[in-house]
Amino acid sequence: MKKCRLLMAILITMLFTVTAEAKVAVKNVNIGGRNANVVTIDLDNEVKLRVAKPNNKQVGTMNFKTFINNYGAKAAINGNYFEAYKGGKFPYGTQMKNGQMINMEGKNANLIVFDDNKAKIVNGTFKYLGYLDGKKKNEWNNDTNGMDFNVFSVWYANVAPNDTSGVYIFNQFRNVPTNLNGGFVVTVKDNVVQKVAPGNGKAEIPKNGYLIYYGKDAADENYVKARFKPGRKVELELILTKDTADGTIETKTFKYGEEEIPFSKVTDIMSAAPMLIENGKSVWEKSVKGMEAKMTQGAGARSLIGINKNNQLVLVTTSGTMAQCANIMASLGCTDAFNLDGGASSALYANGQYLRNAGRQLNTVLLIQQK
């Protein structure tokens, strides 16, 4: 009798384990004369979304199938643009993995992930606002008859320091040499300032830490040393600069349903361009301004990502112009959507099938995993 009860308990456990599968639906549709592979994912408690990199590093590439085999996925799609032709293999835009910034530069359409299975698409420029010793503003110090500098901003992460007036972060994701030409470097370990030194030669990124680099035209020595005294605790807060009907604003939160969620909760980011649909409106014509003609007029292979009215993640591979891509995503019910890297990078996998395999190795892949 006891054995029967035990067997029944095991069978019930197996039944619930089997039925609690991530819900990934695959279909092929024709919209506006364009064929499209469409993968729809329920963003429920059975899935987690993850940005994947080759060997967990910023620069480099890996076969799409190797991403799937090494990291496991119910579905996957290629991600950011990257330098594919000149041998650099470095990414463009903004990427984050497990709460650590991999790459940060410029204005992008961004898929942001928090709480493993929740996603939102935002359009704008990320930066870090930094605080020292938990202080949220600069203050006058009567003891020294001068200013206590407690707040700073960082605009770039792990990108070549070509903007001499910029402020950068370099962390352990950076896996190529970074040569500095002037300015000052702040070494931070375990979120505590260790030292300030001239920024000359190859940057040495510490284990369990990162560098804050002020370009040679960003600040003078007194400014940097007055702020980053050894022993001070460093805190970084992610914020977004975005365009609104009332002008450009900076925000520390984003709307998710009826909630205001701080960007500090975001764990993963994948970005590209152009934005196709924003808040239910087609915006591709405005978003392609300044992009090269093959993006604004061409009809190449495309990878697209969106979130629909049912709060499902929608992954698409197709071919067409940006106008056609926007129409496809709108027809699929997406309230927000953007274009990913395309051409030979276009790749899509779901439920054990390669719906489109990449024609070259990739730098970034978004994985939808069974939780």
Beta strands, then each sheet from edge to edge (+ up, - down):
strand 1: 24-31
strand 2: 34-42
strand 3: 47-52
strand 4: 75-78
strand 5: 95-97
strand 6: 100-103
strand 7: 107-114
strand 8: 118-132
strand 9: 139-141
strand 10: 146-148
strand 11: 151-154
strand 12: 156-157
strand 13: 167-170
strand 14: 179-189
strand 15: 192-202
strand 16: 209-214
strand 17: 234-244
strand 18: 247-251
strand 19: 253-256
strand 20: 259-262
strand 21: 268-272
strand 22: 275-278
strand 23: 281-282
strand 24: 301-308
strand 25: 312-319
strand 26: 334-339
strand 27: 348-350
strand 28: 353-356
strand 29: 365-370
sheet 1: 1+ 2- 25+ 24- 26+ 22- 23+
sheet 2: 3+ 29- 4+ 27- 28+
sheet 3: 6+ 5- 21+ 7- 8+ 11-
sheet 4: 6+ 5- 21+ 7- 8+ 17- 18+
sheet 5: 9+ 10-
sheet 6: 12+ 13+ 16- 14+ 15-
sheet 7: 19+ 20-
end
